[in-house]
Amino acid sequence: MVALHATAATGPYFSLWSRVSGFQRQALEAALYEQHSLVKWLCMRVTLHVAVSDEVAFFYRAFPVDFFERPMPIEFRGGGLLSYAGLCSGEEAPALLADLHRRVLAVVADEGPMTTQQIGQKVPEFAAKIHHDVGKAYEGEFSIGSRLVGDMCMRGLLVRTRPRGSWRSSLYEYAALSDWLPDVDLESVTQDEARVWLLRRYLSAFGPATLDDVQWWTGLTKGETEEAFGGIASEVAQVTIDGLDDAHLMLAKDAEGLRDFTPPDDPYVFLLPSLDPYIMGYRDRCRFLAAEHRKKVFDRAGNAVPTVWVDGRVVGVWGQHKDGRIFHELFESMGDAERGLLADEVQRLEGFLEGEALPPGIRTPFTRALE
């Protein structure tokens, strides 16, 4: 999977539960917050993921600060945010930004991981507010601190650590990366090396896929995707998938390994969470979802709701009642054997949740009607 999608705090838990026999929440939390072998990192599509800590340098170099700043208004980038908030002039902004970075790192070094609010109590500039989109329906405001902490994470200065509250919380504490992951050298690879590594890992996990799929998954431009692909072109084979028109790519060694592969005769069923890495791995979802059901599963931004899978295809969606019970709605027919397996998966998931009802997260008109 390369990394676990973590926009929803509970997402990585569900993605692992669906794949790892006997998975317990404590295992992921130990890896993240005690062993530090996994870490939450902003990377593909400007989206938070759980990544292997030893691989952070590849994600950092593949997605530099300017990648994350592309969607931002120019006045909110880097030190421009400080001058826009009236804290300094444009000429003074770079120096003030560097000073704030230094002071924040000193605070978390002295006192350990802290929330943005706690950091703001030590660094008063963090309390300054920015009003945005004045007069529009989505008018609002945010604090300088909320943006600067995220900016420092993008720059490899801070890292998200244990959240305050339960496993569903996104109220993170932040630590200096150099303290949390002292053995990680963010400059150990070049950008070209990092992007070649990333495409190789993607095709290993998601191939066969198209370059459009790669571009969607990474969030890179078409030119950046094609340039990185040039670094692994000699390792790649072109294959066809029945029913799909586009040429697909996979690692040649993986294609060779499929020559003697025999699909299982027994049916298999999975319940995957919203934004699961697999369903979010492709731009073209026709390989596993009938076109007439797309709007039931994906919102306008292309984000997926929780899904029911049978034999590698999406056949329905699932969710929770307010009392914590799991419900599902199928839009494709199933045999008796598959229905029995689905019932077992529902029971297993209810056991994992122990009656806890979670917010619905990603929704479509179809899933709203079911709720």
Phi and psi in degrees as a GROMACS rama.xvg file:
@    title "Ramachandran Plot"
@    xaxis  label "Phi"
@    yaxis  label "Psi"
@TYPE xy
71.9199  -53.9606  VAL-2
-156.488  160.852  ALA-3
-99.107  127.938  LEU-4
-63.9637  128.887  HIS-5
-131.36  21.8398  ALA-6
-57.7486  -47.0023  THR-7
-85.905  127.073  ALA-8
-57.0408  -33.3282  ALA-9
-83.0828  -12.6407  THR-10
-53.8967  -49.5065  GLY-11
-60.1048  -33.7712  PRO-12
-63.2684  -46.5096  TYR-13
-66.0513  -40.7312  PHE-14
-61.8927  -37.7688  SER-15
-75.8966  -39.425  LEU-16
-56.1378  -40.4023  TRP-17
-71.9052  -15.6719  SER-18
-116.898  -24.9382  ARG-19
-110.238  116.746  VAL-20
-61.6932  130.155  SER-21
73.0044  17.674  GLY-22
-60.0593  136.989  PHE-23
-122.44  145.096  GLN-24
-56.9328  -34.5753  ARG-25
-62.1359  -26.5878  GLN-26
-66.1623  -44.5154  ALA-27
-67.142  -42.0841  LEU-28
-64.3799  -36.2659  GLU-29
-65.5931  -42.5207  ALA-30
-64.6626  -37.0662  ALA-31
-77.7088  -45.7814  LEU-32
-112.855  -11.0289  TYR-33
-114.325  -52.9217  GLU-34
-82.674  -23.3037  GLN-35
59.9719  27.0194  HIS-36
-81.4554  -19.147  SER-37
-122.71  157.216  LEU-38
-151.182  149.926  VAL-39
-87.2967  125.82  LYS-40
-141.667  135.496  TRP-41
-79.0716  125.39  LEU-42
-152.067  -109.309  CYS-43
-52.4761  133.059  MET-44
56.1756  29.7356  ARG-45
53.9764  45.4774  VAL-46
-127.537  142.07  THR-47
-73.1768  132.98  LEU-48
-133.256  160.733  HIS-49
-95.5663  121  VAL-50
-123.378  161.567  ALA-51
-71.8651  127.907  VAL-52
-58.9629  -37.0531  SER-53
-67.7702  -11.6386  ASP-54
-105.902  4.79768  GLU-55
-58.7186  -37.8536  VAL-56
-58.6166  -35.3784  ALA-57
-66.6488  -42.9441  PHE-58
-67.8755  -40.0187  PHE-59
-62.361  -43.8701  TYR-60
-78.6365  -30.5343  ARG-61
-69.7716  -30.2613  ALA-62
-126.598  82.7243  PHE-63
-72.379  176.247  PRO-64
-56.1166  -40.844  VAL-65
-64.2462  -24.8686  ASP-66
-62.9523  -43.1307  PHE-67
-76.2681  -25.547  PHE-68
-82.32  -12.2893  GLU-69
-54.4064  -43.7703  ARG-70
-76.7361  -9.74869  PRO-71
-84.2742  146.423  MET-72
-58.5805  145.329  PRO-73
-59.4783  -30.9606  ILE-74
-72.4271  -13.5693  GLU-75
-98.0722  5.49048  PHE-76
-92.0205  131.041  ARG-77
53.9726  -135.173  GLY-78
-68.2535  -15.0067  GLY-79
-58.0257  -29.161  GLY-80
-62.3981  -37.0365  LEU-81
-70.2641  -42.8944  LEU-82
-70.119  -35.816  SER-83
-62.8031  -34.6002  TYR-84
-80.5519  -4.73593  ALA-85
82.8956  16.2421  GLY-86
-80.4955  -20.3755  LEU-87
-166.583  175.016  CYS-88
-82.1638  168.014  SER-89
-60.4336  -36.594  GLY-90
-69.4522  -29.4981  GLU-91
-86.1288  -12.4547  GLU-92
-59.9335  -46.4867  ALA-93
-58.683  -40.6509  PRO-94
-68.2267  -40.8295  ALA-95
-66.5766  -39.6636  LEU-96
-61.1128  -44.6328  LEU-97
-63.1515  -37.9016  ALA-98
-66.7165  -41.4785  ASP-99
-63.3968  -41.5109  LEU-100
-57.453  -47.0233  HIS-101
-61.4536  -43.8709  ARG-102
-68.6942  -40.116  ARG-103
-63.8504  -45.1247  VAL-104
-62.7036  -35.7162  LEU-105
-66.6498  -39.2235  ALA-106
-64.7898  -49.3914  VAL-107
-71.7212  -26.2915  VAL-108
-68.0579  -36.6616  ALA-109
-78.7769  -38.4736  ASP-110
-113.477  -1.96804  GLU-111
85.1203  -176.768  GLY-112
-54.866  137.928  PRO-113
-140.778  152.622  MET-114
-77.2198  167.44  THR-115
-58.6898  -41.4417  THR-116
-62.7947  -41.968  GLN-117
-65.7352  -40.3721  GLN-118
-61.4192  -40.5985  ILE-119
-61.783  -27.2416  GLY-120
-69.8476  -21.4631  GLN-121
-99.5662  -23.7998  LYS-122
-122.987  91.4529  VAL-123
-57.1262  -30.379  PRO-124
-59.2582  -23.2548  GLU-125
-64.3416  -21.3017  PHE-126
-79.0982  -15.2293  ALA-127
-58.6123  141.704  ALA-128
-107.741  145.317  LYS-129
-114.298  122.851  ILE-130
-91.816  134.913  HIS-131
-130.625  152.477  HIS-132
52.1123  45.6667  ASP-133
-60.5322  132.423  VAL-134
88.9173  -5.93102  GLY-135
-100.382  164.461  LYS-136
-60.9977  -28.8644  ALA-137
-103.494  25.613  TYR-138
-56.0094  145.276  GLU-139
-170.997  -166.198  GLY-140
-148.96  157.755  GLU-141
-144.537  159.714  PHE-142
-87.1732  151.123  SER-143
-55.7165  -40.4846  ILE-144
-60.4116  -40.5749  GLY-145
-62.958  -34.1905  SER-146
-79.8356  -40.3288  ARG-147
-69.4  -34.7084  LEU-148
-64.6013  -45.0692  VAL-149
-61.5988  -39.3595  GLY-150
-63.1319  -39.4862  ASP-151
-68.893  -30.1711  MET-152
-67.4151  -42.6947  CYS-153
-61.1551  -32.84  MET-154
-85.2208  0.750468  ARG-155
76.5271  22.8643  GLY-156
-96.1664  -41.8811  LEU-157
-116.097  164.627  LEU-158
-143.145  144.755  VAL-159
-72.2251  132.967  ARG-160
-117.566  -147.478  THR-161
-65.0765  134.873  ARG-162
-78.9998  154.437  PRO-163
-77.773  137.723  ARG-164
98.9959  -153.007  GLY-165
-86.1501  -174.575  SER-166
-67.5919  -14.4032  TRP-167
-90.8244  -0.998286  ARG-168
-80.9774  142.578  SER-169
-115.351  19.2238  SER-170
-87.081  83.9369  LEU-171
-80.5838  150.867  TYR-172
-91.9874  156.049  GLU-173
-126.03  141.283  TYR-174
-129.068  163.081  ALA-175
-67.5695  132.287  ALA-176
-56.7728  -38.5885  LEU-177
-64.7679  -24.8313  SER-178
-88.3606  -39.3494  ASP-179
-75.0903  -40.161  TRP-180
-129.586  71.945  LEU-181
-64.8038  -20.962  PRO-182
-92.0888  -2.06938  ASP-183
-85.5674  125.623  VAL-184
-110.866  102.974  ASP-185
-66.8745  -17.8168  LEU-186
-99.3035  14.5836  GLU-187
-76.474  -12.8456  SER-188
-133.55  158.232  VAL-189
-88.0901  168.109  THR-190
-62.5257  -42.3339  GLN-191
-61.5452  -44.8045  ASP-192
-62.1407  -40.4638  GLU-193
-65.5822  -42.4733  ALA-194
-72.9906  -34.9555  ARG-195
-63.0445  -45.4654  VAL-196
-57.2259  -44.3174  TRP-197
-64.1033  -43.6693  LEU-198
-67.4166  -36.8489  LEU-199
-63.4113  -44.1213  ARG-200
-64.5407  -40.0255  ARG-201
-61.6733  -49.6628  TYR-202
-65.7936  -32.2985  LEU-203
-64.4535  -37.271  SER-204
-87.5181  -37.2744  ALA-205
-115.29  -11.3692  PHE-206
-64.4166  150.702  GLY-207
-75.7318  141.437  PRO-208
-149.356  166.938  ALA-209
-101.212  166.602  THR-210
-62.8553  -32.3653  LEU-211
-61.9611  -38.9278  ASP-212
-62.129  -44.7331  ASP-213
-60.2755  -45.5761  VAL-214
-62.9716  -43.0686  GLN-215
-60.0406  -48.0935  TRP-216
-65.2555  -41.3955  TRP-217
-80.5061  -37.2166  THR-218
86.5058  4.66371  GLY-219
-73.0265  164.428  LEU-220
-74.2098  167.09  THR-221
-61.071  -43.0311  LYS-222
-63.2846  -42.3289  GLY-223
-64.8074  -39.1431  GLU-224
-64.4608  -46.5307  THR-225
-64.9431  -38.5241  GLU-226
-64.0896  -44.5011  GLU-227
-66.0857  -37.5945  ALA-228
-61.9009  -31.2071  PHE-229
-57.8124  -26.5639  GLY-230
-75.2046  -14.835  GLY-231
-124.129  9.48374  ILE-232
-55.0673  -35.9697  ALA-233
-71.4839  -14.8013  SER-234
-96.3991  -1.24887  GLU-235
-110.113  142.595  VAL-236
-113.957  148.112  ALA-237
-97.6875  132.031  GLN-238
-133.328  166.577  VAL-239
-116.697  149.967  THR-240
-118.567  126.429  ILE-241
-53.9747  130.126  ASP-242
89.147  -7.91355  GLY-243
-116.056  138.505  LEU-244
-82.4669  -40.2785  ASP-245
-67.8561  148.596  ASP-246
-70.503  137.191  ALA-247
-114.418  154.813  HIS-248
-122.05  143.755  LEU-249
-152.528  163.729  MET-250
-63.1967  134.669  LEU-251
-57.6072  -38.6508  ALA-252
-66.2378  -32.1038  LYS-253
-73.0394  -38.6483  ASP-254
-61.9307  -40.6009  ALA-255
-64.0695  -37.8122  GLU-256
-66.7686  -21.0842  GLY-257
-81.4132  -13.6539  LEU-258
-58.5373  -36.0626  ARG-259
-106.071  15.9118  ASP-260
-83.1372  134.886  PHE-261
-116.679  119.482  THR-262
-60.501  149.515  PRO-263
-68.01  147.815  PRO-264
-80.2214  -30.9976  ASP-265
-76.8789  141.107  ASP-266
-68.8308  158.136  PRO-267
-141.165  145.057  TYR-268
-131.461  137.773  VAL-269
-133.14  146.662  PHE-270
-109.534  113.425  LEU-271
-107.336  146.884  LEU-272
-78.477  171.374  PRO-273
-59.572  144.773  SER-274
59.1255  26.6835  LEU-275
-59.9366  143.973  ASP-276
-54.7026  -33.9571  PRO-277
-69.3212  -51.1017  TYR-278
-69.233  -23.9162  ILE-279
-90.2532  5.91252  MET-280
-85.5729  -6.3842  GLY-281
-134.82  141.579  TYR-282
-74.5553  -43.6755  ARG-283
-92.807  112.554  ASP-284
-96.1804  7.19779  ARG-285
-62.7116  -23.2488  CYS-286
-64.4243  -25.8031  ARG-287
-132.534  4.68795  PHE-288
-145.434  126.872  LEU-289
-64.4248  139.456  ALA-290
-57.2754  -34.2854  ALA-291
-70.2546  -11.6684  GLU-292
-104.268  0.366516  HIS-293
-56.8735  -46.0931  ARG-294
-69.5581  -15.8132  LYS-295
-75.8754  -28.956  LYS-296
-101.841  -34.0474  VAL-297
-116.457  138.952  PHE-298
-81.4158  -175.412  ASP-299
-64.1795  -26.2032  ARG-300
-86.0884  -1.52599  ALA-301
87.2936  15.1622  GLY-302
-89.1416  139.219  ASN-303
-96.1274  142.601  ALA-304
-83.0042  171.946  VAL-305
-60.1937  137.988  PRO-306
-129.186  153.14  THR-307
-104.304  127.481  VAL-308
-118.319  134.712  TRP-309
-130.141  122.507  VAL-310
51.5925  41.5074  ASP-311
83.7172  8.78842  GLY-312
-127.244  148.247  ARG-313
-79.4894  121.658  VAL-314
-118.403  -1.5866  VAL-315
179.787  -176.034  GLY-316
-127.284  161.591  VAL-317
-137.557  162.723  TRP-318
-163.498  -164.382  GLY-319
-126.505  144.51  GLN-320
-78.2676  167.065  HIS-321
-62.938  -24.3912  LYS-322
-86.4521  4.77062  ASP-323
96.4332  -12.2361  GLY-324
-67.0023  146.325  ARG-325
-87.2634  132.757  ILE-326
-117.733  159.231  PHE-327
-145.361  153.297  HIS-328
-131.491  121.851  GLU-329
-98.2658  140.771  LEU-330
-118.897  10.0256  PHE-331
-134.508  151.196  GLU-332
-74.2285  154.85  SER-333
-135.598  152.466  MET-334
-82.6858  173.557  GLY-335
-62.393  -39.3945  ASP-336
-63.3662  -43.4718  ALA-337
-65.1055  -39.6251  GLU-338
-63.6616  -37.0383  ARG-339
-64.8895  -41.8683  GLY-340
-65.7451  -38.2452  LEU-341
-63.9033  -42.4184  LEU-342
-60.4269  -38.9535  ALA-343
-64.5242  -41.239  ASP-344
-66.0831  -40.4146  GLU-345
-61.1256  -44.7081  VAL-346
-63.6122  -40.3891  GLN-347
-65.4967  -39.4452  ARG-348
-68.2023  -41.0248  LEU-349
-62.1555  -34.4571  GLU-350
-67.0034  -37.8948  GLY-351
-65.2315  -38.9667  PHE-352
-82.0991  -19.4353  LEU-353
52.3137  40.8795  GLU-354
83.9064  -3.1163  GLY-355
-75.9669  128.623  GLU-356
-96.7363  127.971  ALA-357
-105.402  152.251  LEU-358
-58.4674  149.931  PRO-359
-68.4752  -24.9686  PRO-360
68.9123  -129.227  GLY-361
-63.0499  135.292  ILE-362
-140.47  153.883  ARG-363
-125.435  166.508  THR-364
-54.0346  -35.0431  PRO-365
-63.9996  -46.6948  PHE-366
-74.1808  -31.4014  THR-367
-60.9645  -40.9325  ARG-368
-63.9945  -37.6532  ALA-369
-65.9878  -37.5688  LEU-370
